[in-house]
Amino acid sequence: MSTTPTRVFAARIGGLPIFDPQGDQVGKVRDLVVALRSESSQPRVLGMVVEVFGRRKIFVPMTRVTNIDSAHVYTTGLLNMRRFEQRPTETLVIGQMLDRNVTVKGTDVVGHVYDVAMEQARNRDWVLSRVALQEPGRGFRRKGQTHVVEWVDVSGLIERQQKQGAPPLLARLNEMRPADAANVIHDLPQERRRQVVAALDDERLADVLEELPEEDQVEILERLDSERAVDVLEEMSPDDAADLIADLPQETAARLLEMMAPEDAEDVKRLMSYEDETAGAMMSVEPVILAPDATIAEALAHVRNPDLTTSLAALVYVCRAPLEPPTGRLLGVAHIQKLLREPPSTLVAAALDHTLDPLRPQMSIDEVAAHLATYNLVAAPVVDEHARLLGAVTVDDLLDHMLPDGWRDRAPRPGVPHD
């Protein structure tokens, strides 16, 4: 299997066959789905519209796409067969952006879009980066000049009516921090809340759910159809998904766990096996874990991931293989301050703190709080009796469990009017 190119043009992948890991064709790519923000920021590519057998169109998130080459697209094979329905905040690249008339900013170049390129950003998200356009022909049978320009240098791809097409509240919610968006959604009337939830993409809804009170989480998830509920749960961090599933009726929880991807369900079930209000129940199972032969440059590249919380990015956990929890033996942790002071080519094993005592999964919240406070930590590893890393407890996990019920209702609210 060839390496995915750094830049992929949308029109060239339209119609390409899409395969599962066993090499079986599951359908053909028909379009790309993007979330437009503004002409000054590159749109994020959410996924692909894929036509499966029987002319049914489904949505495949980019997180499920493992490789793209000139003739094929490959996926993890874990595809949701629910029929694709475009949301108000989504735009189809081939269906809605090609042939649009645009202007190159600061010039007199005007032309129509004949292709759009996407690239993978440092955080591994795919974004639209380049626009290919052609000027009108200036004579009989003469084709106009073509240009490939940066997304931010083009005006006209986001039309006035398109900007106004999505409800104003949705546009504001997509620009807010998840906690602020959750506060707004919490205060919405029931019918308006259902409309907003239906229009948000799965990843954004997952981010917001993690910040909502438990009763709001349960109410929203129970109103979703099972397939979308599973998609949203798989986008949530495993510890938050475990807490939410534990609050659902037993029959509903069992059904959703059965429908989840096996690796996601395994993480959630493991977290649910620990007693409430213990280190095991509140830990994250997605800290930065590296082998001892990794370099400091590799470690810093991992902690730059913008999807990591500040506390999760504060420590790198170095373990023997396997590197997925439960890992091999935990060798030590590396503090980000230490990593920043060492040469990038140095092995991360040379920067380890061997003095930090790990937590045990059965430790109580009070014991965890005392440990973090005593050693001035924002995160700490959790290990089993064989010193295998199970996860990490962060200070934000701890605060979330220690604050009184209903604390979110008393938190400051952003001044966002309802539309």
C-alpha positions as CSV (number, residue, x, y, z in Angstrom):
1,M,0.0,0.0,0.0
2,S,1.5,3.4,-1.0
3,T,1.9,6.4,1.2
4,T,-0.9,8.9,1.2
5,P,0.2,12.0,-0.7
6,T,0.6,15.3,1.2
7,R,-1.9,17.0,-1.2
8,V,-5.0,15.4,-2.6
9,F,-7.4,17.1,-5.2
10,A,-11.1,16.5,-4.6
11,A,-12.1,16.0,-8.3
12,R,-9.4,13.3,-8.7
13,I,-10.6,11.2,-5.8
14,G,-14.3,11.4,-6.9
15,G,-15.3,8.0,-8.1
16,L,-12.3,6.2,-6.6
17,P,-13.1,2.8,-5.1
18,I,-12.9,2.5,-1.3
19,F,-11.7,-0.6,0.3
20,D,-11.7,-2.2,3.8
21,P,-8.5,-3.7,5.4
22,Q,-9.1,-7.1,3.8
23,G,-9.0,-5.6,0.3
24,D,-12.7,-5.9,-0.3
25,Q,-14.4,-2.9,-2.1
26,V,-17.1,-1.3,0.0
27,G,-18.1,1.5,-2.4
28,K,-17.0,4.6,-4.3
29,V,-16.1,8.1,-3.2
30,R,-18.7,10.6,-4.4
31,D,-17.8,13.8,-2.5
32,L,-16.0,15.4,0.4
33,V,-17.8,17.0,3.4
34,V,-16.3,20.1,4.9
35,A,-17.1,22.6,7.7
36,L,-16.7,26.1,6.3
37,R,-15.7,28.8,8.7
38,S,-14.4,31.9,6.9
39,E,-12.3,32.7,3.9
40,S,-9.4,33.5,6.2
41,S,-9.3,30.0,7.8
42,Q,-8.9,26.7,6.0
43,P,-12.1,24.5,6.2
44,R,-11.7,21.2,8.0
45,V,-12.6,18.1,6.0
46,L,-15.0,16.1,8.1
47,G,-15.2,13.0,5.9
48,M,-16.3,11.5,2.6
49,V,-19.6,10.7,1.0
50,V,-19.4,7.1,-0.2
51,E,-21.8,5.3,-2.4
52,V,-22.1,1.7,-1.3
53,F,-23.8,-1.0,-3.2
54,G,-27.4,-0.3,-3.9
55,R,-26.7,3.4,-4.6
56,R,-27.0,4.2,-0.9
57,K,-24.8,7.1,0.2
58,I,-23.1,6.9,3.6
59,F,-20.7,9.2,5.5
60,V,-17.2,8.0,6.2
61,P,-15.3,10.2,8.8
62,M,-11.7,11.1,7.8
63,T,-10.6,9.5,11.1
64,R,-11.7,6.1,9.4
65,V,-9.6,6.8,6.2
66,T,-6.2,5.2,6.5
67,N,-4.7,5.7,3.1
68,I,-5.4,7.5,-0.2
69,D,-3.4,6.9,-3.4
70,S,-4.0,7.7,-7.1
71,A,-6.3,4.7,-7.6
72,H,-7.7,3.7,-4.2
73,V,-9.0,4.8,-0.8
74,Y,-8.6,2.6,2.2
75,T,-10.5,2.6,5.5
76,T,-10.4,1.0,8.9
77,G,-13.4,-1.1,7.7
78,L,-15.6,0.2,10.6
79,L,-18.3,2.0,8.6
80,N,-21.7,3.2,9.7
81,M,-24.2,2.3,7.0
82,R,-26.7,5.0,8.0
83,R,-27.8,7.0,5.0
84,F,-25.8,10.3,4.7
85,E,-27.8,13.4,5.4
86,Q,-26.1,16.8,4.9
87,R,-26.4,19.2,7.9
88,P,-26.8,23.0,7.7
89,T,-23.2,23.5,8.8
90,E,-21.7,21.2,6.1
91,T,-20.7,21.9,2.5
92,L,-20.1,19.4,-0.3
93,V,-16.8,20.1,-2.1
94,I,-17.7,18.6,-5.5
95,G,-21.4,19.2,-5.4
96,Q,-21.4,22.8,-4.1
97,M,-17.9,24.4,-4.6
98,L,-16.7,23.4,-8.0
99,D,-17.7,25.8,-10.9
100,R,-18.2,28.6,-8.4
101,N,-16.9,32.0,-9.7
102,V,-14.2,33.4,-7.5
103,T,-11.6,36.3,-7.4
104,V,-8.0,36.1,-6.3
105,K,-7.6,38.8,-3.6
106,G,-5.5,41.8,-4.5
107,T,-5.5,41.0,-8.2
108,D,-7.9,41.3,-11.2
109,V,-7.9,37.5,-11.7
110,V,-11.4,36.1,-11.9
111,G,-12.3,32.6,-12.8
112,H,-14.3,29.5,-12.0
113,V,-13.2,26.7,-9.5
114,Y,-12.4,23.5,-11.3
115,D,-10.8,21.7,-8.3
116,V,-9.9,22.1,-4.6
117,A,-7.0,20.4,-2.8
118,M,-6.9,19.1,0.8
119,E,-3.8,18.6,2.9
120,Q,-3.2,17.0,6.3
121,A,-2.3,19.6,9.0
122,R,0.1,19.1,11.9
123,N,-2.7,17.9,14.1
124,R,-3.5,15.3,11.5
125,D,-6.8,16.9,10.5
126,W,-7.4,17.3,6.8
127,V,-8.1,20.9,5.6
128,L,-8.8,22.5,2.3
129,S,-5.6,24.3,1.4
130,R,-5.5,25.2,-2.4
131,V,-8.0,26.3,-5.0
132,A,-7.5,25.5,-8.7
133,L,-9.3,28.0,-10.9
134,Q,-9.5,28.9,-14.6
135,E,-10.0,32.3,-16.1
136,P,-12.5,32.8,-19.0
137,G,-11.1,32.2,-22.5
138,R,-10.2,35.4,-24.4
139,G,-10.6,34.2,-27.9
140,F,-12.2,31.6,-30.1
141,R,-11.3,28.1,-28.8
142,R,-8.8,29.6,-26.4
143,K,-8.8,28.4,-22.9
144,G,-8.2,30.8,-20.1
145,Q,-5.2,30.7,-17.9
146,T,-5.3,28.4,-14.9
147,H,-4.0,29.1,-11.4
148,V,-3.6,27.1,-8.2
149,V,-3.7,29.5,-5.2
150,E,-3.9,29.3,-1.4
151,W,-7.4,29.0,0.1
152,V,-7.0,32.3,2.0
153,D,-6.1,34.2,-1.2
154,V,-9.5,33.5,-2.8
155,S,-12.7,35.5,-2.4
156,G,-16.1,34.1,-3.3
157,L,-16.0,30.5,-2.1
158,I,-18.2,31.4,0.9
159,E,-21.1,33.3,-0.6
160,R,-23.2,35.8,1.3
161,Q,-26.3,33.6,1.2
162,Q,-24.3,30.6,2.3
163,K,-23.0,32.5,5.3
164,Q,-26.5,33.3,6.2
165,G,-27.9,29.9,5.4
166,A,-26.8,28.2,8.6
167,P,-28.7,29.5,11.7
168,P,-26.7,32.3,13.4
169,L,-26.6,30.4,16.7
170,L,-25.0,27.3,15.0
171,A,-22.3,29.5,13.5
172,R,-21.5,31.0,17.0
173,L,-21.6,27.7,18.7
174,N,-19.0,26.3,16.3
175,E,-16.6,29.2,17.1
176,M,-17.0,28.8,20.9
177,R,-15.1,26.8,23.4
178,P,-17.0,23.5,24.1
179,A,-17.7,24.5,27.7
180,D,-19.3,27.9,26.6
181,A,-21.2,26.1,23.8
182,A,-22.5,23.6,26.4
183,N,-23.7,26.5,28.6
184,V,-25.7,28.0,25.7
185,I,-27.2,24.6,24.7
186,H,-28.1,23.9,28.3
187,D,-30.3,27.1,28.4
188,L,-32.1,26.5,25.1
189,P,-35.8,25.5,25.0
190,Q,-36.3,21.8,24.3
191,E,-37.3,22.1,20.6
192,R,-34.5,24.6,19.8
193,R,-32.0,22.3,21.5
194,R,-33.1,19.3,19.4
195,Q,-32.6,21.4,16.2
196,V,-29.1,22.5,17.2
197,V,-28.1,19.0,18.3
198,A,-29.3,17.6,14.9
199,A,-27.3,20.2,13.0
200,L,-24.0,19.8,14.9
201,D,-21.4,17.3,13.5
202,D,-20.6,14.3,15.6
203,E,-17.2,15.5,16.8
204,R,-18.5,18.9,17.9
205,L,-21.5,17.3,19.6
206,A,-19.2,14.9,21.5
207,D,-17.0,17.9,22.7
208,V,-20.1,19.7,23.9
209,L,-21.6,16.6,25.6
210,E,-18.5,16.2,27.7
211,E,-19.1,19.6,29.2
212,L,-22.9,19.3,29.8
213,P,-24.5,18.2,33.1
214,E,-25.3,14.5,33.4
215,E,-29.1,14.9,32.9
216,D,-28.5,16.9,29.7
217,Q,-26.1,14.3,28.4
218,V,-28.5,11.5,29.0
219,E,-31.5,13.3,27.5
220,I,-29.7,14.3,24.4
221,L,-28.1,10.9,23.8
222,E,-31.4,9.1,24.3
223,R,-33.1,11.3,21.7
224,L,-30.5,10.3,19.0
225,D,-31.0,7.2,16.9
226,S,-28.8,4.4,18.0
227,E,-26.3,4.6,15.1
228,R,-25.7,8.3,15.6
229,A,-25.5,7.9,19.4
230,V,-22.7,5.3,18.8
231,D,-20.9,7.7,16.4
232,V,-21.0,10.4,19.1
233,L,-19.8,8.1,21.9
234,E,-16.9,7.0,19.8
235,E,-15.8,10.6,19.3
236,M,-15.9,11.2,23.1
237,S,-12.9,10.5,25.3
238,P,-13.3,7.0,26.7
239,D,-13.6,8.2,30.3
240,D,-16.4,10.6,29.5
241,A,-18.1,8.0,27.3
242,A,-17.9,5.5,30.2
243,D,-19.5,8.0,32.6
244,L,-22.3,8.8,30.2
245,I,-23.0,5.1,29.4
246,A,-23.1,4.3,33.1
247,D,-25.9,6.9,33.5
248,L,-28.1,5.3,30.8
249,P,-30.7,2.7,31.3
250,Q,-29.1,-0.7,31.5
251,E,-30.7,-2.0,28.3
252,T,-29.8,1.1,26.3
253,A,-26.2,1.0,27.6
254,A,-25.8,-2.7,26.6
255,R,-27.1,-2.0,23.1
256,L,-24.8,0.9,22.5
257,L,-21.8,-0.9,23.8
258,E,-22.6,-3.8,21.5
259,M,-22.8,-1.5,18.5
260,M,-19.5,0.4,19.2
261,A,-16.2,-0.5,17.5
262,P,-14.6,-3.3,19.5
263,E,-11.5,-1.3,20.6
264,D,-13.6,1.7,21.7
265,A,-16.0,-0.6,23.6
266,E,-13.1,-2.4,25.3
267,D,-11.7,0.9,26.7
268,V,-15.2,2.0,28.0
269,K,-15.9,-1.4,29.6
270,R,-12.6,-1.4,31.3
271,L,-13.2,2.0,32.8
272,M,-16.7,1.0,33.9
273,S,-15.3,-2.0,35.7
274,Y,-13.7,0.2,38.4
275,E,-15.7,1.5,41.4
276,D,-17.1,5.0,41.2
277,E,-15.0,7.9,42.6
278,T,-11.7,6.0,42.3
279,A,-8.6,6.7,40.2
280,G,-9.5,3.9,37.8
281,A,-12.9,5.3,37.1
282,M,-11.8,8.8,36.4
283,M,-8.5,8.2,34.5
284,S,-7.9,8.9,30.8
285,V,-6.8,5.9,28.8
286,E,-5.3,8.1,26.0
287,P,-2.2,9.8,27.5
288,V,1.0,10.2,25.4
289,I,2.8,6.8,25.6
290,L,6.1,6.2,24.0
291,A,8.8,3.5,23.8
292,P,12.2,4.2,25.5
293,D,13.9,4.5,22.1
294,A,11.7,7.4,21.0
295,T,13.5,10.8,20.7
296,I,12.6,14.0,22.5
297,A,11.7,15.5,19.1
298,E,9.1,12.7,18.7
299,A,7.8,13.3,22.2
300,L,7.3,17.0,21.6
301,A,5.6,16.3,18.3
302,H,3.0,14.2,20.2
303,V,2.4,16.7,23.0
304,R,1.8,19.5,20.4
305,N,-1.4,17.7,19.4
306,P,-4.1,20.4,19.9
307,D,-6.7,17.7,20.8
308,L,-4.8,17.0,24.0
309,T,-5.8,18.9,27.1
310,T,-3.1,21.0,28.8
311,S,-2.8,18.5,31.7
312,L,-2.5,15.4,29.4
313,A,0.2,17.2,27.4
314,A,2.2,17.9,30.6
315,L,3.7,14.4,30.9
316,V,5.0,11.7,28.5
317,Y,4.7,8.1,29.8
318,V,7.5,5.8,28.7
319,C,6.7,2.1,28.8
320,R,7.8,-1.3,27.4
321,A,5.7,-2.7,24.6
322,P,2.8,-3.0,24.1
323,L,2.1,0.8,24.1
324,E,-1.7,0.6,24.4
325,P,-3.1,0.4,28.0
326,P,-2.6,-1.8,29.7
327,T,1.0,-1.4,28.5
328,G,4.2,-3.2,29.3
329,R,6.0,-2.0,32.4
330,L,6.0,1.7,33.1
331,L,9.7,2.9,33.1
332,G,9.0,6.5,34.1
333,V,7.5,9.8,33.0
334,A,9.0,12.8,31.3
335,H,7.9,16.3,32.2
336,I,7.4,18.7,29.3
337,Q,9.6,21.3,31.0
338,K,12.4,18.8,31.0
339,L,11.8,17.8,27.3
340,L,12.0,21.5,26.2
341,R,15.5,21.8,27.8
342,E,17.0,18.8,26.1
343,P,18.4,18.4,22.6
344,P,15.7,17.1,20.2
345,S,17.9,14.1,19.1
346,T,18.3,12.8,22.7
347,L,16.3,9.7,23.6
348,V,13.3,10.4,25.8
349,A,14.5,7.6,28.2
350,A,17.4,10.0,29.2
351,A,14.9,12.6,30.4
352,L,12.8,10.3,32.7
353,D,11.7,11.1,36.2
354,H,12.0,7.8,38.1
355,T,11.0,9.3,41.5
356,L,7.3,9.8,40.8
357,D,5.2,7.3,42.6
358,P,2.3,6.1,40.4
359,L,-1.4,5.9,41.5
360,R,-3.3,2.6,41.9
361,P,-6.7,2.3,40.3
362,Q,-8.5,1.6,43.6
363,M,-7.3,4.8,45.2
364,S,-10.0,7.2,46.3
365,I,-10.5,10.7,45.1
366,D,-9.2,12.2,48.3
367,E,-6.0,10.1,48.0
368,V,-5.6,11.1,44.4
369,A,-6.1,14.8,45.3
370,A,-3.5,14.5,48.1
371,H,-1.0,12.9,45.8
372,L,-1.3,15.6,43.1
373,A,-1.2,18.4,45.7
374,T,1.8,16.9,47.5
375,Y,4.0,16.7,44.4
376,N,2.5,19.8,42.6
377,L,1.4,17.7,39.7
378,V,-1.3,18.2,37.0
379,A,-1.3,14.6,36.0
380,A,-0.1,11.2,37.3
381,P,0.1,7.7,36.0
382,V,-2.2,4.9,37.1
383,V,-0.6,1.4,37.2
384,D,-1.7,-2.1,38.1
385,E,0.1,-4.6,40.4
386,H,2.5,-5.5,37.6
387,A,3.5,-1.8,37.1
388,R,1.7,-1.8,33.7
389,L,0.3,1.7,32.8
390,L,-3.5,1.7,32.8
391,G,-4.0,5.4,32.2
392,A,-3.5,8.8,33.7
393,V,-5.5,11.0,36.1
394,T,-5.4,14.7,35.4
395,V,-6.3,17.6,37.6
396,D,-9.2,18.5,35.4
397,D,-10.6,14.9,35.8
398,L,-10.2,15.3,39.5
399,L,-11.9,18.7,39.7
400,D,-14.8,17.4,37.6
401,H,-15.4,14.7,40.1
402,M,-14.8,16.8,43.3
403,L,-17.0,19.7,42.4
404,P,-20.5,19.6,43.8
405,D,-23.5,18.4,41.7
406,G,-24.9,21.2,39.6
407,W,-21.7,23.2,39.6
408,R,-22.0,23.8,35.8
409,D,-25.3,25.6,36.4
410,R,-23.5,28.1,38.7
411,A,-20.6,28.6,36.3
412,P,-20.3,32.0,34.4
413,R,-22.4,32.1,31.2
414,P,-21.2,33.7,28.0
415,G,-23.4,36.5,26.8
416,V,-24.8,34.9,23.6
417,P,-28.3,35.8,22.6
418,H,-30.6,33.1,21.2
419,D,-31.6,33.5,17.6
